[in-house]
Amino acid sequence: MRVTTYSAHQSAIFNLQQRQQGLQKTQEQLTSGKRVAKPSDDPVAAARAERALAAMTRADAHQRALEAARTVTQFAETALGDAGELIQQARETVLAAGNPSYGEGERRALVLTLKGVREQLLGVANRSDGAGNYLFGGQGTERPPFVDDASGRVVYQGTPGDTHVASDEALSISLDGQRTWLEAPSGKAPPAPASLSIFDVLDTAIARLSVSGASDADVALAVKEGVGDLDAYHAHLLAARASTGEALNRMDQAELRIADGKLAAQTERSGAEDLDLVQAISDFQNRQTGYDAALRAYSMVQRLSLFNYISG
């Protein structure tokens, strides 16, 4: 077989180009820190990295949903705490009204205090989450969820239930206001109502304590039943507040799971596409040495021609 000078030169140039491309690729990897810059570098690793990136994106979305739910739940927990303090104030006021030494003038002053507590509780029930929504709006309402109807009785105009964010976890961004404020278990046997509205409890106490010329027995009965209903509702309120505290604890655990999942996805992506710098530096040095050797070999090969001998 005859090998021409042209074939030898072409072969040498091709090998030089291959070595140069390998050296350039290694240099680019060292510069970027990535072993896989495009799918063609390693299709399997690129697919692994893409799945990991999708998992990280989902984790970020779940984290945002968690933060929104946590903010609402914290606001709701604070609102329920404020309501608890108002209930205690109302209870003390009703008890004070039962003082036998008090006349109608003192009881009228206490009734005004109860009316003020009622208005404050209505404000707490209609409290906003700071983003234009209502903490106790249930499944959504554009108006304050609690209003006085024509008869002066507080009614709920929201949609009963909870609103949840789109997440793997059950995360609520509103509370069922009807259940929280209007449906506390009364603890009474029929024919007494099975549930209590805190506003009805206060309205009843205000009406009975406002009766002019009421006997001591009537006042004592109004105080006894009013305090009993307030205690029953307060127990319900404490349970609702405990539920929000439990929800916050679940959110803390969910946040840890989300963080662990995101870290696992980051590790998977890094393992799929990141460069082993020690190995890459070693490869670069070996490729550089090989390229230098190929250049020297080519410089020797290009002098091996008949024209060189004839001219010599």
Beta strands, then each sheet from edge to edge (+ up, - down):
strand 1: 146-148
strand 2: 154-156
strand 3: 184-185
strand 4: 195-196
sheet 1: 1+ 2-
sheet 2: 3+ 4-
end
